[in-house]
C-alpha cells in the first residue's frame, strides 16, 4: 500500500464531524485509539499512527499521474534491492514482471 492515494474530493474529518464541525480530511488512517478514520491535518497529528501499510494514507485530490516505464523499472529495482517484494509487486501493478526486470 502506498502512503498516498488519489480521490475526487476530500471527505469530511470524522473526528471534527463528531463535534458538529465540518473540515476537510487530508488523511485516511488508523488512529492510536484503534479504529480507522478520515482525519484533518490537526487530528492526524494527534490521533494518526503515521503513513504506510497498516497505518494510513495522505489523500490527494486529482488523478494519479501516469508513470513512465523507466519510473516503474526504477521502483521495481529499488524494491527488489531492499527485499520488499510487496512494493515491487505494487510498482508493477498489472504489468508483466518480465517487462520490468
MMTF fields as JSON, N, C-alpha, C and O atoms, coordinates in Angstrom:
{
  "mmtfVersion": "1.0.0",
  "mmtfProducer": "UNKNOWN",
  "numBonds": 403,
  "numAtoms": 404,
  "numGroups": 101,
  "numChains": 1,
  "numModels": 1,
  "chainsPerModel": [1],
  "groupsPerChain": [101],
  "chainIdList": ["A"],
  "bondAtomList": [4, 2, 8, 6, 12, 10, 16, 14, 20, 18, 24, 22, 28, 26, 32, 30, 36, 34, 40, 38, 44, 42, 48, 46, 52, 50, 56, 54, 60, 58, 64, 62, 68, 66, 72, 70, 76, 74, 80, 78, 84, 82, 88, 86, 92, 90, 96, 94, 100, 98, 104, 102, 108, 106, 112, 110, 116, 114, 120, 118, 124, 122, 128, 126, 132, 130, 136, 134, 140, 138, 144, 142, 148, 146, 152, 150, 156, 154, 160, 158, 164, 162, 168, 166, 172, 170, 176, 174, 180, 178, 184, 182, 188, 186, 192, 190, 196, 194, 200, 198, 204, 202, 208, 206, 212, 210, 216, 214, 220, 218, 224, 222, 228, 226, 232, 230, 236, 234, 240, 238, 244, 242, 248, 246, 252, 250, 256, 254, 260, 258, 264, 262, 268, 266, 272, 270, 276, 274, 280, 278, 284, 282, 288, 286, 292, 290, 296, 294, 300, 298, 304, 302, 308, 306, 312, 310, 316, 314, 320, 318, 324, 322, 328, 326, 332, 330, 336, 334, 340, 338, 344, 342, 348, 346, 352, 350, 356, 354, 360, 358, 364, 362, 368, 366, 372, 370, 376, 374, 380, 378, 384, 382, 388, 386, 392, 390, 396, 394, 400, 398],
  "bondOrderList": [1, 1, 1, 1, 1, 1, 1, 1, 1, 1, 1, 1, 1, 1, 1, 1, 1, 1, 1, 1, 1, 1, 1, 1, 1, 1, 1, 1, 1, 1, 1, 1, 1, 1, 1, 1, 1, 1, 1, 1, 1, 1, 1, 1, 1, 1, 1, 1, 1, 1, 1, 1, 1, 1, 1, 1, 1, 1, 1, 1, 1, 1, 1, 1, 1, 1, 1, 1, 1, 1, 1, 1, 1, 1, 1, 1, 1, 1, 1, 1, 1, 1, 1, 1, 1, 1, 1, 1, 1, 1, 1, 1, 1, 1, 1, 1, 1, 1, 1, 1],
  "groupList": [{"groupName": "UNK", "atomNameList": ["N", "CA", "C", "O"], "elementList": ["N", "C", "C", "O"], "formalChargeList": [0, 0, 0, 0], "bondAtomList": [1, 0, 2, 1, 3, 2], "bondOrderList": [1, 1, 2], "singleLetterCode": "X", "chemCompType": "L-PEPTIDE LINKING"}],
  "groupTypeList": [0, 0, 0, 0, 0, 0, 0, 0, 0, 0, 0, 0, 0, 0, 0, 0, 0, 0, 0, 0, 0, 0, 0, 0, 0, 0, 0, 0, 0, 0, 0, 0, 0, 0, 0, 0, 0, 0, 0, 0, 0, 0, 0, 0, 0, 0, 0, 0, 0, 0, 0, 0, 0, 0, 0, 0, 0, 0, 0, 0, 0, 0, 0, 0, 0, 0, 0, 0, 0, 0, 0, 0, 0, 0, 0, 0, 0, 0, 0, 0, 0, 0, 0, 0, 0, 0, 0, 0, 0, 0, 0, 0, 0, 0, 0, 0, 0, 0, 0, 0, 0],
  "groupIdList": [1, 2, 3, 4, 5, 6, 7, 8, 9, 10, 11, 12, 13, 14, 15, 16, 17, 18, 19, 20, 21, 22, 23, 24, 25, 26, 27, 28, 29, 30, 31, 32, 33, 34, 35, 36, 37, 38, 39, 40, 41, 42, 43, 44, 45, 46, 47, 48, 49, 50, 51, 52, 53, 54, 55, 56, 57, 58, 59, 60, 61, 62, 63, 64, 65, 66, 67, 68, 69, 70, 71, 72, 73, 74, 75, 76, 77, 78, 79, 80, 81, 82, 83, 84, 85, 86, 87, 88, 89, 90, 91, 92, 93, 94, 95, 96, 97, 98, 99, 100, 101],
  "secStructList": [7, 7, 1, 3, 3, 3, 3, 1, 1, 7, 7, 5, 7, 2, 2, 2, 2, 2, 6, 6, 7, 7, 7, 5, 7, 7, 3, 3, 3, 3, 5, 6, 6, 1, 1, 3, 3, 3, 3, 7, 2, 2, 2, 2, 2, 2, 2, 5, 7, 7, 1, 5, 6, 6, 6, 3, 3, 3, 3, 3, 3, 1, 7, 7, 7, 7, 7, 7, 2, 2, 2, 2, 2, 2, 2, 2, 2, 2, 2, 2, 2, 6, 6, 7, 2, 2, 2, 2, 2, 2, 2, 2, 6, 6, 1, 7, 4, 4, 4, 6, 7],
  "xCoordList": [0.851, 0.0, 0.894, 1.898, 0.516, 1.244, 0.9, -0.104, 1.736, 1.42, 0.562, 0.328, 0.085, -0.833, -1.804, -1.51, -2.967, -3.962, -4.697, -4.765, -5.237, -5.901, -7.416, -7.967, -8.076, -9.528, -10.13, -9.422, -11.433, -12.09, -12.352, -12.363, -12.563, -12.704, -12.389, -12.414, -12.094, -11.767, -13.043, -14.034, -13.021, -14.162, -14.102, -13.126, -15.13, -15.131, -14.301, -14.238, -13.675, -12.94, -13.95, -14.876, -13.774, -14.697, -14.665, -15.693, -13.498, -13.366, -14.0, -14.692, -13.768, -14.415, -15.936, -16.678, -16.388, -17.827, -18.504, -19.675, -17.773, -18.34, -18.649, -19.503, -17.96, -18.208, -19.002, -18.986, -19.695, -20.517, -19.712, -20.22, -18.468, -17.621, -17.348, -17.16, -17.325, -17.071, -15.686, -15.421, -14.806, -13.495, -13.057, -13.506, -12.179, -11.703, -10.705, -9.845, -10.84, -9.885, -8.831, -9.156, -7.581, -6.483, -5.774, -4.798, -6.276, -5.681, -6.772, -7.847, -6.482, -7.32, -6.38, -5.444, -6.624, -5.666, -6.164, -7.233, -5.357, -5.618, -5.292, -4.285, -6.143, -5.91, -5.199, -5.205, -4.594, -3.933, -4.954, -4.604, -6.226, -7.288, -7.759, -8.476, -7.369, -7.716, -8.43, -7.924, -9.606, -10.334, -9.694, -8.887, -10.073, -9.638, -10.569, -11.738, -10.051, -10.869, -10.305, -9.113, -11.183, -10.761, -10.428, -11.236, -9.232, -8.794, -8.239, -7.58, -8.523, -7.925, -6.463, -6.039, -5.695, -4.272, -4.042, -3.203, -4.791, -4.605, -4.924, -4.177, -6.027, -6.398, -5.466, -5.242, -4.919, -3.955, -2.699, -2.136, -2.259, -1.077, -1.32, -0.416, -2.532, -2.859, -3.206, -2.734, -4.026, -4.587, -4.01, -4.173, -3.337, -2.852, -1.659, -0.928, -1.47, -0.357, 0.756, 1.731, 0.627, 1.658, 1.132, -0.056, 2.043, 1.69, 2.336, 3.412, 1.667, 2.194, 1.263, 0.198, 1.672, 0.864, 0.473, 1.327, -0.813, -1.319, -1.44, -1.876, -1.063, -1.106, -2.053, -3.06, -1.755, -2.632, -2.1, -0.995, -2.931, -2.587, -2.952, -3.948, -2.121, -2.418, -3.363, -3.13, -4.414, -5.378, -4.987, -4.692, -4.983, -4.631, -5.772, -6.165, -6.312, -7.399, -6.821, -5.905, -7.366, -6.936, -6.678, -6.909, -6.198, -5.882, -4.446, -3.555, -4.235, -2.888, -2.057, -2.497, -0.868, -0.005, 0.36, 0.5, 0.509, 0.907, 2.43, 3.13, 2.933, 4.379, 4.915, 4.248, 6.106, 6.768, 7.288, 7.436, 7.558, 8.116, 9.427, 9.71, 10.235, 11.515, 11.291, 12.023, 10.28, 9.964, 9.553, 9.962, 8.75, 8.303, 9.49, 9.631, 10.349, 11.54, 12.411, 12.898, 12.601, 13.422, 12.814, 13.521, 11.492, 10.834, 10.878, 11.085, 10.682, 10.758, 12.167, 12.328, 13.189, 14.584, 14.914, 15.543, 14.491, 14.756, 14.079, 14.667, 12.827, 12.097, 12.752, 12.885, 13.159, 13.803, 15.141, 15.479, 15.91, 17.201, 17.01, 17.865, 15.871, 15.57, 14.908, 14.67, 14.61, 13.948, 12.469, 11.861, 11.881, 10.463, 9.659, 9.387, 9.286, 8.598, 7.18, 6.668, 6.543, 5.205, 5.28, 4.436, 6.286, 6.439, 6.77, 6.309, 7.565, 7.883, 6.622, 6.396, 5.813, 4.559, 3.622, 2.97, 3.552, 2.707, 3.194, 2.384, 4.502, 5.064, 4.732, 4.485, 4.726, 4.428, 2.948, 2.579, 2.103, 0.668, 0.248, 0.604, -0.506, -0.977, 0.023, -0.243, 1.171, 2.165, 2.821, 2.754, 3.441, 4.178, 5.526, 6.272, 5.867, 7.156, 8.341, 9.327, 8.264, 9.372, 9.636, 10.756, 8.635, 8.812, 9.63, 10.153, 9.744, 10.389, 11.643, 12.24, 12.055, 13.274, 14.418, 15.514],
  "yCoordList": [-1.173, 0.0, 1.232, 1.296, 2.169, 3.424, 4.316, 4.097, 5.316, 6.247, 7.404, 8.362, 7.317, 8.336, 7.696, 6.67, 8.325, 7.856, 9.053, 10.112, 8.883, 9.977, 9.832, 8.739, 10.958, 10.987, 12.109, 13.023, 12.03, 13.075, 14.328, 15.437, 14.157, 15.3, 14.84, 13.646, 15.795, 15.444, 15.103, 15.828, 14.004, 13.704, 14.619, 15.343, 14.577, 15.318, 14.564, 13.335, 15.312, 14.72, 14.062, 14.719, 12.773, 12.041, 12.573, 12.607, 12.982, 13.437, 14.817, 15.065, 15.714, 17.026, 16.867, 17.547, 15.965, 15.772, 15.293, 15.592, 14.556, 14.098, 15.277, 15.173, 16.394, 17.605, 18.638, 19.821, 18.2, 19.069, 20.172, 21.269, 19.877, 20.805, 20.171, 18.958, 20.98, 20.449, 20.919, 22.119, 19.953, 20.282, 19.155, 18.016, 19.489, 18.509, 17.55, 17.949, 16.283, 15.267, 15.102, 14.831, 15.268, 15.085, 13.755, 13.446, 12.967, 11.67, 10.652, 10.992, 9.405, 8.275, 7.307, 6.801, 7.046, 6.194, 5.61, 5.958, 4.712, 4.074, 5.08, 5.786, 5.132, 6.043, 5.31, 4.08, 6.068, 5.46, 4.804, 3.982, 5.179, 4.567, 3.24, 2.483, 2.955, 1.683, 1.78, 1.271, 2.426, 2.437, 3.342, 4.215, 3.111, 3.963, 5.15, 5.066, 6.264, 7.466, 8.346, 8.305, 9.141, 10.235, 11.38, 11.724, 11.986, 13.0, 14.247, 14.172, 15.391, 16.648, 16.641, 15.733, 17.646, 17.709, 17.653, 16.892, 18.463, 18.536, 17.227, 16.786, 16.611, 15.348, 14.21, 13.285, 14.266, 13.24, 13.346, 12.329, 14.574, 14.754, 14.228, 13.674, 14.399, 13.985, 12.499, 11.798, 12.019, 10.668, 9.659, 8.455, 10.121, 9.223, 8.392, 8.758, 7.267, 6.371, 6.461, 5.714, 7.363, 7.509, 7.102, 6.827, 7.068, 6.735, 5.425, 5.07, 4.71, 3.462, 2.304, 2.475, 1.137, -0.068, -0.294, -0.307, -0.47, -0.719, 0.52, 0.437, 1.673, 2.919, 3.927, 4.285, 4.389, 5.38, 5.919, 5.594, 6.765, 7.368, 8.844, 9.261, 9.626, 11.031, 11.05, 10.348, 11.839, 11.955, 13.118, 14.21, 12.887, 13.911, 14.016, 13.018, 15.222, 15.419, 15.494, 16.271, 14.679, 14.69, 13.297, 12.305, 13.238, 11.967, 11.578, 12.426, 10.307, 9.798, 9.979, 9.601, 10.549, 10.698, 9.332, 8.351, 9.29, 8.055, 7.956, 8.875, 6.839, 6.629, 6.129, 5.371, 6.553, 6.038, 4.632, 4.256, 3.87, 2.533, 2.596, 1.72, 3.624, 3.759, 4.022, 3.489, 4.843, 5.086, 3.786, 3.517, 2.987, 1.71, 0.776, 0.158, 0.663, -0.188, 0.229, -0.619, 1.538, 2.04, 1.645, 1.169, 1.841, 1.497, -0.003, -0.426, -0.808, -2.268, -2.66, -3.443, -2.123, -2.43, -2.028, -2.793, -0.832, -0.374, -1.27, -1.607, -1.658, -2.516, -3.89, -4.434, -4.449, -5.762, -5.709, -6.627, -4.641, -4.495, -4.388, -4.817, -3.807, -3.68, -4.939, -5.041, -5.904, -7.132, -6.968, -7.809, -5.894, -5.606, -6.064, -5.281, -7.351, -7.929, -7.388, -7.326, -6.998, -6.396, -5.064, -4.777, -4.254, -2.964, -3.165, -2.399, -4.187, -4.469, -4.863, -4.407, -5.702, -6.122, -4.934, -4.805, -4.067, -2.876, -1.965, -1.405, -1.813, -0.951, -1.481, -0.701, -2.806, -3.409, -3.332, -3.316, -3.284, -3.267, -4.503, -5.622, -4.305, -5.422, -5.798, -6.681, -5.124, -5.38, -6.744, -7.381, -7.176, -8.433, -8.219, -7.33, -9.011, -8.83, -8.849, -8.149, -9.633, -9.706, -8.359, -8.106, -7.491, -6.18, -5.234, -4.234, -5.54, -4.614, -5.156, -4.496, -6.333, -6.931, -6.896, -7.354],
  "zCoordList": [0.0, 0.0, 0.0, 0.708, -0.782, -0.869, 0.324, 1.003, 0.571, 1.658, 1.169, 1.906, -0.09, -0.595, -1.579, -2.191, -1.714, -2.668, -3.248, -2.624, -4.421, -5.126, -4.995, -5.133, -4.727, -4.535, -5.384, -5.807, -5.626, -6.421, -5.588, -6.122, -4.287, -3.378, -1.959, -1.66, -1.096, 0.28, 1.053, 0.964, 1.81, 2.68, 3.911, 4.111, 4.707, 5.97, 7.006, 6.995, 7.886, 9.001, 9.937, 10.413, 10.201, 11.073, 12.508, 13.184, 12.96, 14.348, 14.517, 15.504, 13.558, 13.616, 13.534, 14.244, 12.663, 12.472, 13.76, 13.994, 14.59, 15.865, 16.779, 17.66, 16.575, 17.357, 16.58, 16.92, 15.539, 14.691, 14.007, 13.774, 13.691, 12.946, 11.591, 11.497, 10.549, 9.213, 8.761, 8.685, 8.461, 7.913, 6.984, 7.113, 6.053, 5.085, 5.722, 6.507, 5.367, 5.802, 4.714, 3.558, 5.09, 4.148, 4.357, 3.673, 5.312, 5.631, 5.909, 6.404, 5.586, 5.962, 6.648, 6.03, 7.927, 8.614, 9.91, 10.412, 10.436, 11.716, 12.818, 12.754, 13.809, 14.926, 16.061, 16.117, 16.953, 18.108, 19.03, 19.876, 18.857, 19.642, 19.032, 19.687, 17.8, 17.17, 15.837, 14.837, 15.79, 14.52, 13.478, 13.795, 12.237, 11.134, 11.025, 11.403, 10.506, 10.36, 9.257, 8.953, 8.668, 7.801, 8.743, 9.605, 8.589, 9.56, 8.877, 7.84, 9.486, 9.057, 9.507, 10.221, 9.094, 9.435, 10.946, 11.427, 11.682, 13.132, 13.833, 14.707, 13.454, 14.095, 13.683, 14.464, 12.466, 12.075, 12.941, 13.347, 13.225, 14.081, 15.493, 16.117, 15.989, 17.352, 17.428, 18.323, 16.497, 16.589, 15.598, 15.792, 14.538, 13.497, 13.925, 14.845, 13.248, 13.55, 12.526, 12.606, 11.564, 10.542, 9.184, 9.012, 8.216, 6.846, 6.433, 6.913, 5.536, 5.005, 5.292, 5.887, 4.868, 5.015, 6.47, 7.356, 6.707, 8.048, 8.902, 10.051, 8.367, 9.137, 8.511, 9.122, 7.318, 6.709, 5.406, 4.972, 4.785, 3.509, 3.5, 4.091, 2.815, 2.555, 1.359, 0.375, 1.434, 0.351, -0.547, -0.061, -1.846, -2.824, -3.816, -4.421, -3.988, -4.941, -6.348, -6.616, -7.239, -8.63, -9.145, -8.454, -10.366, -11.0, -10.705, -10.663, -10.504, -10.263, -11.531, -12.616, -11.404, -12.581, -13.16, -12.431, -14.459, -15.131, -15.097, -15.523, -14.591, -14.517, -15.849, -16.555, -16.181, -17.383, -17.077, -15.915, -18.117, -17.928, -17.165, -16.348, -17.421, -16.718, -15.226, -14.392, -14.878, -13.466, -12.784, -11.655, -13.463, -12.899, -12.716, -11.66, -13.729, -13.624, -12.431, -11.684, -12.262, -11.147, -9.813, -8.926, -9.66, -8.39, -8.122, -6.985, -9.168, -9.013, -8.579, -7.644, -9.248, -8.929, -7.484, -6.752, -7.082, -5.71, -4.684, -3.657, -4.97, -4.039, -3.932, -2.836, -5.065, -5.032, -4.313, -3.566, -4.531, -3.84, -2.335, -1.56, -1.922, -0.497, 0.061, 1.265, -0.83, -0.386, -0.117, 0.545, -0.623, -0.395, -1.616, -2.525, -1.618, -2.762, -2.927, -4.045, -1.824, -1.918, -2.663, -3.512, -2.346, -3.024, -4.5, -5.346, -4.815, -6.215, -6.974, -8.094, -6.364, -6.998, -7.173, -8.209, -6.167, -6.266, -7.385, -8.124, -7.517, -8.562, -9.956, -10.876, -10.111, -11.417, -11.759, -12.933, -10.738, -10.992, -11.758, -11.388, -12.821, -13.636, -14.727, -15.542, -14.74, -15.777, -15.651, -14.6, -16.702, -16.74, -16.075, -16.487, -15.051, -14.371, -15.332, -15.101, -16.402, -17.363, -18.021, -18.465, -18.093, -18.702, -17.825, -18.317, -16.534, -15.601, -14.97, -14.12, -15.362, -14.776, -15.74, -15.415]
}
